[in-house]
Amino acid sequence: MRRVWVTSPAYEAAVSQLVAVRKRCGLSQRDLAERINKPRSFISKIENRERRIDIVEFIVLARALGLDPNDLLAELAGSLPNQIDI
């Protein structure tokens, strides 16, 4: 079930970028989930836009991907339109 607060065009773009980064890093959902000691469904729900991530989770995910959170945030921000509705 998709929730309104996780289906804005900007959030869709951000999550799509996160998925692309995960795949670029050669990780499956299960691999990433194991790195953060969560079930695969945790990653699946994020990627399927069933739950939002908070800033602390974002930092944990970036580090689990082997990336600097600031660099990942810059990459995600660069993929978003200038005008963002939340």
C-alpha positions as CSV (number, residue, x, y, z in Angstrom):
1,M,0.0,0.0,0.0
2,R,1.5,3.3,-1.1
3,R,1.2,6.2,1.3
4,V,0.6,9.8,0.2
5,W,3.6,11.1,2.1
6,V,6.1,8.8,0.3
7,T,4.8,9.3,-3.2
8,S,5.6,12.9,-4.0
9,P,7.6,13.3,-7.3
10,A,10.6,14.5,-5.3
11,Y,10.6,11.6,-2.9
12,E,10.1,9.2,-5.8
13,A,13.2,10.7,-7.5
14,A,15.2,10.5,-4.2
15,V,14.3,6.8,-3.6
16,S,15.0,5.9,-7.2
17,Q,18.4,7.5,-6.8
18,L,19.0,5.5,-3.6
19,V,18.1,2.3,-5.4
20,A,20.5,3.1,-8.3
21,V,23.3,3.8,-5.8
22,R,22.7,0.5,-4.0
23,K,22.8,-1.4,-7.3
24,R,25.9,0.6,-8.4
25,C,27.5,-0.6,-5.2
26,G,26.7,-4.2,-6.2
27,L,24.5,-4.8,-3.2
28,S,21.1,-6.6,-3.0
29,Q,18.4,-5.4,-0.6
30,R,19.4,-8.4,1.6
31,D,23.1,-7.4,1.6
32,L,22.3,-3.8,2.6
33,A,19.8,-4.9,5.3
34,E,22.4,-7.3,6.8
35,R,24.9,-4.4,7.0
36,I,22.5,-2.4,9.2
37,N,21.1,-5.4,11.1
38,K,17.6,-5.0,9.8
39,P,15.4,-7.5,7.9
40,R,15.3,-7.2,4.1
41,S,11.8,-6.0,4.4
42,F,13.1,-2.8,5.9
43,I,15.0,-1.9,2.7
44,S,12.1,-3.2,0.6
45,K,9.6,-0.9,2.3
46,I,11.8,2.1,1.7
47,E,12.4,1.2,-1.9
48,N,8.7,0.4,-2.5
49,R,7.8,3.8,-1.0
50,E,5.9,2.2,1.9
51,R,8.0,4.0,4.5
52,R,10.1,7.2,4.7
53,I,13.6,7.3,6.1
54,D,14.7,9.8,8.6
55,I,18.0,11.6,8.6
56,V,19.7,9.2,11.0
57,E,18.6,6.2,8.9
58,F,19.9,8.0,5.8
59,I,23.3,8.4,7.5
60,V,23.3,4.7,8.5
61,L,22.3,3.7,5.0
62,A,25.0,5.9,3.3
63,R,27.7,4.4,5.6
64,A,26.5,0.9,4.9
65,L,26.8,1.6,1.2
66,G,30.4,2.7,1.9
67,L,29.7,6.3,1.1
68,D,30.1,9.6,2.9
69,P,26.6,10.8,3.9
70,N,27.4,14.3,2.7
71,D,28.4,13.0,-0.7
72,L,25.3,10.9,-1.1
73,L,23.1,13.8,0.0
74,A,24.7,16.0,-2.6
75,E,24.2,13.3,-5.3
76,L,20.5,12.9,-4.3
77,A,20.0,16.7,-4.1
78,G,21.4,17.1,-7.5
79,S,18.9,14.6,-8.9
80,L,15.9,16.6,-7.6
81,P,14.1,19.4,-9.4
82,N,14.7,23.0,-8.1
83,Q,11.1,23.3,-7.0
84,I,10.2,20.6,-4.5
85,D,6.7,20.0,-3.1
86,I,6.5,17.9,0.1
